[in-house]
Amino acid sequence: MSAALPARASALRARLSRLHEMSSNVAEAADLEGLRVQLARHVERLSAPAEKRRLLTKAGITIVEPASNAKVRKKATTVVERFAEAPKSETLKKGQLWSTMLEEMDSAARDLQTAVNVAWKGQWTSLFSGETPAAVESKLAKTKANQEALRVYRGLYSQFRALFDTLPHDQGTIDRARMLGNQLELAAKAFDFQVSPDVKAFLEAVQSVRGAPINLLTDEVLNWLRENESLEAYRVKSSDRP
């Protein structure tokens, strides 16, 4: 029996070593899972505006990428490279690299959300730059035809405006905004302002996406705008600006 004792002791030591290793692996797995869950929360915050960016970009809408996005990509690349060299939770938790990356991800998410919002709001004037129904009504003669045209215009305008209260859900929403913009331009042509040809040409032009070229701003138009206290309602903008 005495001869078997060292062997038994050796076997017990080996078993204890294996149990210790298993315990360490369990702790390591738990640490990595905690980091994974933590990262997932921050990724989710960034994913929402990133998905909207993909949607708008696919639809041909330009979005200015925030500098913070490139910054966090660089930081994430560094984290991945270090973890590849030493795939342990200790690698990720060492120093401030991990926590800094998470903070920068949140900052990038906020900046991207702002950029996406600005890009979508900018589509309003790209698709339709006409006046509000109230502004149009103040210039219209109260004829039956004008009242009907205004009713149609007001309905289309309300639908168009509502699409810009939130970001588009899908390509269908973007297509609908474009369709409504075209319909509004057509609806605006039905208004009879009962004015001279020059003033009529100017008022129709300002309702379009292209706007009114400056040569339409004749003395007669300026006098009409001044008489109707409408000079402050219009702004001159270079055609090469968005």
C-alpha positions as CSV (number, residue, x, y, z in Angstrom):
1,M,0.0,0.0,0.0
2,S,2.9,2.3,0.8
3,A,4.2,1.9,-2.7
4,A,0.9,3.0,-4.1
5,L,0.7,6.2,-2.0
6,P,3.1,8.3,-4.1
7,A,1.2,7.3,-7.2
8,R,-2.0,8.2,-5.5
9,A,-0.6,11.5,-4.3
10,S,0.7,12.2,-7.8
11,A,-2.7,11.5,-9.3
12,L,-4.4,13.7,-6.7
13,R,-2.0,16.5,-7.5
14,A,-2.6,16.1,-11.2
15,R,-6.3,16.2,-10.6
16,L,-6.1,19.3,-8.4
17,S,-4.0,20.9,-11.1
18,R,-6.7,20.1,-13.7
19,L,-9.4,21.4,-11.4
20,H,-7.4,24.6,-10.9
21,E,-7.0,25.0,-14.7
22,M,-10.7,24.4,-15.2
23,S,-11.5,27.0,-12.6
24,S,-9.2,29.5,-14.3
25,N,-10.8,28.8,-17.7
26,V,-14.3,29.3,-16.2
27,A,-13.3,32.6,-14.7
28,E,-11.6,33.7,-18.0
29,A,-14.7,32.7,-19.9
30,A,-16.9,34.7,-17.5
31,D,-14.6,37.7,-17.9
32,L,-14.7,37.5,-21.7
33,E,-18.5,37.1,-21.7
34,G,-18.9,40.2,-19.5
35,L,-16.7,42.2,-21.9
36,R,-18.7,40.8,-24.9
37,V,-22.0,41.9,-23.3
38,Q,-20.6,45.3,-22.5
39,L,-19.4,45.8,-26.1
40,A,-22.7,44.6,-27.5
41,R,-24.5,47.5,-25.7
42,H,-22.3,50.1,-27.3
43,V,-22.4,48.4,-30.7
44,E,-26.2,48.5,-30.6
45,R,-26.1,52.3,-30.1
46,L,-23.9,52.7,-33.1
47,S,-25.8,50.2,-35.3
48,A,-29.1,52.2,-35.5
49,P,-27.6,55.4,-37.1
50,A,-25.3,53.2,-39.2
51,E,-28.3,51.4,-40.6
52,K,-30.0,54.7,-41.5
53,R,-26.7,55.8,-43.1
54,R,-26.7,52.8,-45.4
55,L,-30.3,53.3,-46.3
56,L,-29.8,57.0,-47.2
57,T,-26.6,56.4,-49.0
58,K,-28.1,53.6,-51.1
59,A,-30.8,56.1,-52.1
60,G,-28.2,58.5,-53.3
61,I,-28.3,60.9,-50.4
62,T,-24.9,62.2,-49.4
63,I,-23.9,62.0,-45.7
64,V,-20.9,63.8,-44.3
65,E,-19.1,61.2,-42.2
66,P,-18.1,62.5,-38.8
67,A,-14.4,62.5,-37.9
68,S,-15.3,60.5,-34.8
69,N,-16.2,57.5,-36.9
70,A,-12.7,57.2,-38.4
71,K,-11.3,57.7,-34.9
72,V,-13.2,54.8,-33.3
73,R,-12.4,52.5,-36.3
74,K,-8.7,53.1,-35.7
75,K,-9.1,52.4,-31.9
76,A,-11.1,49.2,-32.6
77,T,-8.4,48.0,-35.0
78,T,-5.8,48.5,-32.3
79,V,-7.9,46.5,-29.8
80,V,-8.4,43.7,-32.2
81,E,-4.7,43.5,-33.1
82,R,-3.7,43.4,-29.4
83,F,-6.2,40.7,-28.6
84,A,-5.1,38.6,-31.5
85,E,-1.6,38.6,-30.1
86,A,-2.7,37.8,-26.6
87,P,-6.3,36.5,-26.6
88,K,-7.1,37.0,-22.9
89,S,-9.5,39.2,-21.0
90,E,-6.5,40.7,-19.3
91,T,-5.4,42.1,-22.6
92,L,-8.6,44.0,-23.1
93,K,-8.9,45.2,-19.5
94,K,-5.3,46.5,-19.3
95,G,-4.9,50.2,-19.3
96,Q,-7.6,52.6,-20.7
97,L,-7.7,51.3,-24.3
98,W,-11.0,49.3,-23.8
99,S,-12.9,51.9,-21.9
100,T,-11.7,54.7,-24.2
101,M,-12.9,52.7,-27.2
102,L,-16.4,52.3,-25.7
103,E,-16.6,56.0,-24.9
104,E,-15.5,56.9,-28.5
105,M,-18.1,54.4,-29.9
106,D,-20.9,56.3,-28.0
107,S,-19.5,59.6,-29.3
108,A,-19.4,58.3,-32.9
109,A,-23.0,57.0,-32.5
110,R,-24.2,60.5,-31.5
111,D,-22.2,62.2,-34.2
112,L,-23.5,59.8,-36.9
113,Q,-27.1,60.2,-35.7
114,T,-26.7,64.0,-36.1
115,A,-25.2,63.6,-39.6
116,V,-28.0,61.3,-40.7
117,N,-30.6,63.7,-39.4
118,V,-29.0,66.7,-41.2
119,A,-28.8,64.7,-44.4
120,W,-32.5,63.7,-44.3
121,K,-33.7,67.2,-43.3
122,G,-31.7,68.6,-46.2
123,Q,-33.7,66.5,-48.6
124,W,-36.8,68.6,-47.8
125,T,-35.5,71.6,-49.9
126,S,-33.9,69.3,-52.4
127,L,-37.3,67.7,-53.2
128,F,-39.5,70.7,-52.7
129,S,-38.8,74.3,-51.8
130,G,-42.2,75.9,-52.2
131,E,-44.0,78.0,-49.6
132,T,-46.2,76.8,-46.8
133,P,-49.9,76.6,-47.5
134,A,-50.5,79.6,-45.2
135,A,-47.9,81.7,-47.1
136,V,-49.5,80.8,-50.5
137,E,-53.0,81.5,-49.2
138,S,-52.0,85.0,-48.2
139,K,-51.2,85.8,-51.9
140,L,-54.1,84.1,-53.5
141,A,-57.3,85.6,-54.8
142,K,-60.3,83.9,-53.0
143,T,-61.7,82.2,-56.0
144,K,-63.3,78.8,-56.0
145,A,-60.6,77.4,-58.2
146,N,-57.9,78.7,-55.9
147,Q,-59.6,77.3,-52.8
148,E,-59.8,73.9,-54.4
149,A,-56.1,74.0,-55.6
150,L,-55.1,75.1,-52.1
151,R,-57.0,72.2,-50.5
152,V,-55.1,69.8,-52.6
153,Y,-51.8,71.6,-52.0
154,R,-52.4,71.7,-48.2
155,G,-53.1,67.9,-48.1
156,L,-49.9,67.1,-50.0
157,Y,-47.9,69.5,-48.0
158,S,-49.0,67.9,-44.7
159,Q,-48.1,64.4,-45.9
160,F,-44.7,65.7,-47.2
161,R,-43.9,67.5,-44.0
162,A,-44.8,64.5,-41.8
163,L,-42.2,62.3,-43.6
164,F,-39.4,64.6,-42.2
165,D,-40.5,64.4,-38.6
166,T,-38.5,61.2,-38.3
167,L,-35.9,59.3,-40.3
168,P,-37.2,57.2,-43.1
169,H,-38.0,53.6,-42.3
170,D,-37.2,52.2,-45.7
171,Q,-36.7,53.0,-49.4
172,G,-40.4,53.2,-49.8
173,T,-40.5,56.2,-47.4
174,I,-37.8,58.0,-49.5
175,D,-39.6,57.2,-52.7
176,R,-42.9,58.6,-51.3
177,A,-41.1,61.8,-50.3
178,R,-39.8,62.2,-53.8
179,M,-43.2,61.5,-55.3
180,L,-44.9,64.0,-53.0
181,G,-42.3,66.7,-53.9
182,N,-43.2,66.2,-57.5
183,Q,-46.9,66.3,-56.8
184,L,-46.5,69.5,-54.8
185,E,-44.7,71.3,-57.7
186,L,-47.5,70.3,-60.0
187,A,-50.2,71.3,-57.5
188,A,-48.6,74.7,-57.2
189,K,-49.0,75.4,-60.9
190,A,-52.8,75.4,-60.4
191,F,-52.7,78.6,-58.3
192,D,-54.0,81.7,-60.0
193,F,-52.4,84.7,-58.3
194,Q,-54.3,87.1,-60.7
195,V,-51.1,89.1,-61.2
196,S,-49.1,90.3,-64.1
197,P,-47.2,87.7,-66.2
198,D,-43.8,88.7,-64.7
199,V,-45.1,88.3,-61.1
200,K,-46.8,85.1,-62.0
201,A,-43.6,83.7,-63.6
202,F,-41.7,84.6,-60.4
203,L,-44.2,83.1,-58.0
204,E,-44.4,79.8,-60.0
205,A,-40.6,79.6,-60.1
206,V,-40.1,80.0,-56.4
207,Q,-42.4,77.1,-55.8
208,S,-40.1,74.8,-57.7
209,V,-37.0,72.9,-56.5
210,R,-34.9,75.0,-58.9
211,G,-36.1,78.2,-57.5
212,A,-36.4,81.5,-59.4
213,P,-33.5,82.7,-61.5
214,I,-32.5,86.3,-60.6
215,N,-33.5,87.6,-64.0
216,L,-37.1,87.0,-63.0
217,L,-36.7,89.5,-60.1
218,T,-37.8,92.5,-62.3
219,D,-38.7,96.0,-61.0
220,E,-42.4,95.0,-61.4
221,V,-41.9,91.9,-59.2
222,L,-40.0,93.9,-56.6
223,N,-42.8,96.5,-56.5
224,W,-45.4,93.7,-56.1
225,L,-43.4,92.1,-53.3
226,R,-43.0,95.4,-51.6
227,E,-46.7,96.3,-51.9
228,N,-47.7,92.9,-50.5
229,E,-45.1,93.1,-47.7
230,S,-43.4,89.9,-49.0
231,L,-39.8,91.1,-49.6
232,E,-38.6,89.4,-46.4
233,A,-40.1,86.1,-47.4
234,Y,-37.5,85.4,-50.0
235,R,-33.7,85.0,-50.0
236,V,-31.2,85.0,-52.8
237,K,-29.0,81.8,-52.9
238,S,-26.3,80.8,-55.3
239,S,-27.4,77.9,-57.5
240,D,-24.2,76.0,-56.9
241,R,-25.0,75.7,-53.2
242,P,-27.0,72.8,-51.8
